[in-house]
Amino acid sequence: MTVAQMFVSHSSTDAAFTRMLVTALTAAGADVWYDERNLGHGILLDEITKQIGERTIFIVVLSKAAFASSWVRDECSWAYNLYRRRPTRVILPVVATQIDPGDFNTLLFMEGFVRIE
């Protein structure tokens, strides 16, 4: 049995929701990585790029805070670039708080993402 390898991108504002999501995924048998300790910038960048590259499932926790986060935007870009090279990768958005359809314009600018209204 293959264990699902997941990376969870989120805004620190959504930490409580993200912890619950990660706990549920882990309980279901997934191997999940996310920045739960707010690693320092130098360490974090190296670790994030490594983890996104090694994991085939990229989950982005969406909220108004996530749309405003440059980290979340960068992580989505890196994950999408990997997806373009290896289309077997999965990008899965999960909504943490109420968002407006127009919020997608600030983050989901990448070709290939579908905006549903």
N, C-alpha and C positions, 0 to 999 in steps of 0.2 A: 504494500500500500504506500503510495506516495503522499508525503505530507505537503500541504499547500504552504508555499513560502510567500508571505505577504509583507508589504511595506505600507504603513499608514501615515499619510500626510495630514497634518491638522494645524490649526492655530492654537496657541497655548490657551486662548480664551475658551476653547472647547475641550479642555483637558478632562473634565469629569465625564463628558459624553464619550470621549475617545477611550478612556480607561474602561468604561463599561463595554464598549464595542470590542476592544482588544481582549478583555476577560472572556467574553462570549466566544470569540473566534478561537482563542487558546483552548477553552473548554471543549470546543468542537474538534480539537486536534490540529489546528493550524499553528505554524511557526510564524509568529508576528513580530516585526520590529517597528518601533516608533520611538521618537525622542521624548522619553518620559522624564528625563533629568535636566532638560535644557542645557545640553552640552555647550561648551564655549565655541565661539565662531570658528576658530581654526580647526579644532577637533571635529566639530559638527559637520563642516563641509566635506571633509574627507570621509567621514563615517556615512553620511547620507548618500553620497555618490556611490560608495562601495555597496551599501545595502540595497539601493534602488537597482543597481546593476545585477546583483545576485538573486533578487527575488522576482518571480514572474508575475505576481499579482500586486498591482498598485491601487490602493484605496485612498481616495481623497475625501476627507470629511468637510462637507460644504456648510458654510454659514456666512453671515455678513463679515465676520472677522476673518474667515478664510479668504474671501474675495479681496480683502484689503491687505492680506499678508504677502509680502514679497517672497518670503520663504516658500509658502505654499505654491505661489505662481512659479517659482524656479523649479521646485520639485516636480510639478506637473509638466513643465517643459522638458526636464530631463527624462521623465518617464515616457512622455510622448515620443521623444527622439529615439529612445530604445525600442518602443513599440513599432515605429516606422521601419526599423532595421529587422525586427523580429515580431511579425504580426501575431504570433502565438501568445504574446504577452497580453495581460488583461488590465484594463484601466476601469476601475469601478468607483463611481461617485456615490457617496452616502450623505444624506441630508441630516444635519444635526439640529438645525433651528429653521424657523420659517424664513424663506428667502423669496424674493420677487424674481420673475422671469428675466427682468432687465439686469439683475445682478450677474447673470452669466456673461454678459458682454465684457465685464472687467477681467474675467479669468479665462473663460473657455473660448479663447480667440484662436485656438489651434485648429488647423484643418483636420477634419475627420471626426471632431466632436459634433454631436447632433444636439441642437437646442430644441426642446419640446415645450410648447406652450399650451 
